[in-house]
Amino acid sequence: PSRRPPSAVILTPPPPPPPLSLPVSAPSTQIPPRLHGRPRAGHPARLRLPRRGLRLPGRPRGGARLLRPRPRRESPPSSLLRLCLSGLASSPHAHVHFWCLQSLHDALLRRRIALPDDLALLRSSLLSLASASNAASPPFLRNKLAQLVALLVRLDYPHVYPSYFLDLLPPSPPQSGPTDMFARVLISLDDDLLSQDYPRNADETADACRVKDAMRAQCVPQIARHWHDAAATLGAADPPTAAVALDAARRCISWIDVALVANDVFVPLLFDIALSPASAAPLAAAAVGCLSAVAAKRMDARAKVALLRSLLSAQQGLGSPDSGLKMASLVTTYAVEALACYRKLGPSDADGAAALEMLEEVLPAVFSAAESCYEEDVDSGSVLEFLAGYVSTMKAPSEKQLGHLGRILEVVRQQMTYDPVYRVHLDVLDKIGKEEEDMMAEQRKDLVALFRNICRVAPAATQQFIKGLIVTALSSAEATVEDVEVTLTLLYRLGEAVSEEEIRTGSGLLGELVPMLLSARFSCHSHRLVALVYLETVTRYIKFMQENVQYVPHLLAAFLDERGIHHQNSHVSRRAGYLFMKAVKLLKAKLVPYLDTILQVFPCPFFRYTHHLVYCARSEAVLFVS
């Protein structure tokens, strides 16, 4: 032991070994030395260190044992394999089957099962289970078995065992159990390896290319024929299984020969399933998904035009509004691809002109789909992205295109409208109302950008559309809060799209819209949303009064009556005071003739919590207390 003064020595027990986790008390702050007699002068005390290890808690001193880590014992992989296979064969419990499959998946993923004999035994057992799979077994078991088979395919196909898919492919006519299992294997393989929607490393990308190339050379035509037979045979007898089979087909269309699906036999069957009233909703959605995958297939622009033409020939009513409701994703994808072909080929090319014709033919269906964007099966983002791209291609719109722009404006109006369910919450602005207001503000960003593009392309048509909305809102006593709010919001956004000079001179229909706005009294003006957006819109067009002073009394009335500072909502009243100060700074001397009216209208309580604004003219001193 080292020689140190006794006061500097603290003996702490050694920490427990890492493999074990036993409670150890905190180190003592007192000195526990065992001295060999008394210390001599000038020499530190000798300490006797304990020669035994730590005692187990609660053990007597005589029964203390040294804590030594025990070596970890691992069973050989063959034992694990046979144990799991035995559990799959003998246990009647589904959860035991699941954990056996999970254990095999983990062992195979970590390459603990690597011996050829073990892999051959595992492969034959799993293929037997998959071929004899019952559709009545729990879905989580079938998914786990499919995931394990897909992992084997990735490791062994085609260099070790080239007949995976030929062994799993159900015989004709398809039966529910084998068809469902085969589809789940393809779906698991797509999720875990083949799909390009997820980031892959270099090894996964190489494995995916190897598997795809081998499948194309060996069995893809047989698989495509099986998909058709499953949809035709099981569509009425077992719609869920047929839907799973078509979902597997949708995932594979992007990398197989599209002619195996886009032909005179398969495409009419898919349209019949999608449009038939007797088709179950999941089955119809799966058929629409296959058709959308066909339309979105990557290829040369001219080949894509021919493909789109064949789809339009197979279903003459593809552009009808009914098709937009039942096949929203298909018509949206079709329109996006036709627009892309038109942009690549140009209007002077014959195929480019044909792409534009096909696009305009399906536009009614696209508008119908866009107006139903609240449905779960409609991707509103894709619809708006297409509409924005379509508007951006217009330079000098024709009469037909102006009609399409009117429909797009109606879509924008509908998508910017609040849900009436939140009307009360938005009025009192509680937590729910604040969340809805924030969510709508975020949702309106893309819609406002689309609206500005339309204002740029067709300003006269946009102003005419807004005029119709204002006339309807003023003439109808049953105009809802949501309709009036979105009308005023669009008028406000129109003021952002036009120049200040156009507002000042009232060019176009602005000379009619601004007076209509100033004199407007809506039946729902007491609602907070309507009152606020009304005042903001009036402020946006204040410069119109600089050239048209005859409307100044209407402006003052809008700010000083029950629509402004006398509004029943305190938030609206305070906002009206602030916006009125901005109007005063802008109009200045044009308000001098109305000073008496202003001071008479202002309420006395309003003075106590508002600012003071003093404006002095040369001949008259004007005091605006607001």
Number of C-alpha atoms within 10 A of each C-alpha: 7 9 11 13 12 16 10 8 15 14 16 13 14 10 9 16 11 9 11 11 8 13 9 13 8 8 11 11 9 11 13 15 16 12 12 10 8 9 12 8 7 7 10 15 21 19 18 12 11 11 6 9 14 16 15 16 11 8 10 9 9 7 9 15 13 10 14 12 11 8 7 7 6 7 8 10 18 16 10 18 21 14 14 21 19 13 18 20 12 11 11 10 10 14 13 15 22 19 16 19 22 18 15 22 20 13 16 20 14 10 12 14 21 14 12 10 11 14 17 14 14 21 19 11 14 19 17 13 16 22 17 13 20 16 16 9 11 11 13 12 18 22 17 20 26 24 23 24 24 24 20 21 22 19 17 16 20 17 9 11 13 15 14 18 19 13 13 19 20 21 12 11 11 20 17 22 18 21 25 26 29 22 24 25 26 23 26 22 24 18 16 17 22 24 19 12 8 9 9 15 7 8 8 15 15 12 17 21 13 15 19 16 14 16 18 13 9 16 15 18 16 13 19 19 14 21 24 22 18 27 25 17 18 21 19 15 11 16 21 19 24 30 25 24 28 26 24 24 26 21 19 22 22 16 14 19 15 18 12 17 23 19 14 12 11 20 21 15 14 24 20 14 24 25 16 12 10 10 16 17 16 16 26 25 22 24 29 26 22 25 28 21 22 25 25 18 18 14 11 10 20 16 13 22 22 14 20 22 15 15 22 17 11 15 14 9 14 23 23 18 19 16 22 26 22 22 27 29 25 27 31 30 21 27 29 22 23 27 21 20 24 26 15 14 16 15 14 9 12 12 20 23 16 18 30 19 13 21 24 19 17 23 23 21 27 32 26 22 30 30 23 20 21 12 13 8 15 22 17 20 12 15 24 20 15 20 22 19 15 16 21 14 13 15 10 10 15 10 9 9 15 18 13 18 22 17 18 23 22 16 21 22 20 17 21 23 18 18 11 13 8 15 18 14 17 21 16 16 17 12 11 13 17 15 14 18 18 10 11 16 11 11 13 15 12 14 20 17 13 22 23 19 17 23 21 16 20 20 18 13 18 23 20 15 16 20 19 11 19 19 13 15 23 17 10 11 11 11 15 15 22 19 21 24 25 22 24 25 21 24 28 19 17 22 17 15 16 16 10 15 11 15 23 18 16 20 12 14 16 24 16 13 18 21 15 15 20 22 13 18 14 21 16 18 19 18 20 24 22 24 25 21 20 28 22 16 21 22 19 19 22 19 20 24 23 18 13 13 14 10 16 19 14 17 22 19 17 23 24 22 13 17 25 25 26 20 21 14 18 12 14 25 21 18 17 26 20 15 16 22 16 14 20 17 11 15 16 15 15 13 17 18 9 13 12 9 14 17 14 9 14 16 12 9 8 16 12 8 9 13 13 11 13 10 14 12 10 6 6 10 11 17 14 16 15 23
